[in-house]
Amino acid sequence: MKRVMGLTVLALSMAAAAHAQATHTVTAGQASTTINASGGGWGGGGGWGFGGGSAGSRPPSSPPAVFHVTSISGSNESYEPSTFVSYEQALRVGKNLIDTRPPTVAEAARQQASAHPQKAKLALVQDDYGR
């Protein structure tokens, strides 16, 4: 008995969800009569039926938007075209990169301290009131 009640509740809840996803096409003239004619509960009759009575409608469908985006950074001076190298040459370059010793923490700190950062050309100032 509990199993039957559980399946009944499950079926009713799934039916309510399916009803909410149904397509209802209502024109402006029908909307006022449909809204006024519907009683309470689910559906138009005021009972527990899953009938009409809903004045909701979907927005008109339109094709998905297509955006053509191009991202460019750098300048003509820093442009370096991509090239393909042979397998042997790529292995040599990779081995050279592995053989180079990474800088120590002290060397990296010294290089960072000697580099002069660019100062901002524009500063935004905000007072205590957020203006």
C-alpha positions, 0 to 999 in steps of 0.5 A: 500500500505504501508503495502504491501511494509513493508511486502515485505521489511521484506520478502526480509530481512529475505530471505537475512538472510536465504541465509547467513546461507545456507550451501555451499559445494565447493571443491578447484577446484570449488572455483576458477571457482565459484569466477571467474564466479560470477558477482556483486550483490547477487548471481552468475548472477550479478542480484538481484537473490539469486542464487549460486555464493558463494564460502564460505564453512563451516568448517568440523563438529566435535563432541563437546569437553568433558573436564574431570575436577577435582578440589582438594584443601586442604591436607590429614590433612585437609580432613574431609569426609562428613557425614549425621546426623539425623534431630533432631541432625541437628536441635540441631546444627542449634539452637546452631549456632543461639544461639552463639553471633557473635563477635562485630566489636571491637572483630573482629578487635582485632582478625584480628590485633593479627593474623600474615599474612604469608609473600609472598615467592616470589615478582615480581618487575616491573620497570617504563618501564614495565619490 
